[in-house]
Amino acid sequence: MRVAGARAVIPKILIVDDVRMNVELLDHALRAEGFLTFAACNGASALAMSRKEKPDLILLDIVMPGESGFEVCSRLKSDAATADIPVIFLSALDDVQNKVKGLEIGGADYISKPVDGQELLARVRVHLRIAANNRAIAREQQSRLEELRDAQQAILVRPEDFPEACFAVVYKQLEGAGGDFYDVVAVDSERFGYFVADVSGHGSSAAFLTAAVKALLRQYTGPLYSPADTMRGVDAVMRQMLGPEQYLTACYAHLNRRSRKLSVVSAGHPPLIVVSAAGETQVLELDSSPLGMFSAVVLQHREISVKPGDRFFLYTDGVTETSPGAGRATGLERLIQACVKHRGKRLRESISEIACEVGAASWGIGDDWLLLGAEVPC
């Protein structure tokens, strides 16, 4: 719950249901425990009241005239002003399919009707505490990131310091502090994450943001987070930090060595390239939006099977920019050919050869240059 000075503000709960009796029952149960409540009888009024009143939690019926509760929740989550308000669905639709749908579109919980008063109060209190903790964590994280404002560049992990990750990288900055960034993280002994991003702009401002992204990546990487969750976590905080016209594109590749699965999530970034040991190629081009640009990021996810000796390459658009007027398609084709051509060499040597071959056409034309390659070990 919110705090004003040393005095806690009473949580406000919006009840959305088209049946008056349902509203009255919920209102009575909540007000008896000290909560403030207000009600809406349809989706349109619920959306308007949510933006105006900023409730701490919303109890949302699913079957209503006009927009369904699912549609209302989707619109709430796509609006920056209401996206963080926890939504608990209340519905007689108690089948697993509807429950899963409600949670997947952003609902925090799902209570089947008829509602038990004690269960309702318990769940409401739990989600209000979770929301309060999340806000506190976000404030703390924001404070920590602000301490990095004077940093000109994040510390980049080196292949020789992290040999178990089996990666190599070439990174050339246009200025002393650039906007391109990479990181490699160990989720556990069998799963590794490879992240490449391009922050709009150059100089100290972009460098500070790369340091922030590194901190966030560590924050949102682990068993609790899927690759898409990791990207959403980065996006959620970066939206609060980025200035006007600022954004970042990113690609996150998550390699599970045990299952031999490579999961890729892109946010407006150039496509990841996979080259098999035999020289076959896959270009994973995913239609998605950059991080930090919109109130709700649109991500695309792809999972493929890989084998020992396969390699995958992440890079920024400076790599595929060749010459004015040539187009990025030409640069992408040049990069793919170089990756295939040098696949028989050791990874570090291969990356260096690719960089020399492709970089001759793209270095120094107005952007940072970053190419990271990783190999699936035996």
Secondary structure, DSSP 4 states (H G I P E B T S, - for coil): --EETTEEPPPEEEEE-S-HHHHHHHHHHHHTTT-EEEEESSHHHHHHHHHHH--SEEEEESS-SSS-HHHHHHHHHTSTTTTTS-EEEEES--SHHHHHHHHHTT-SEEEESSPPHHHHHHHHHHHHHHHHHHHHHHHHHHHHHHTTTT-SSPPPPPGGG-GGG-EEEEEE-SSSS-SEEEEEEESSSSEEEEEEEEESS-HHHHHHHHHHHHHHHHHT-STT--HHHHHHHHHHHHHHH--TT--EEEEEEEEETTTTEEEEEEESPPPEEEE-TTS-EEEE------BTSSSS---EEEEEE--TT-EEEEE-TTTT--STTT-HHHHHHHHHHHHHHTTTS-HHHHHHHHHHHHHTTTTTSSS-EEEEEEE---
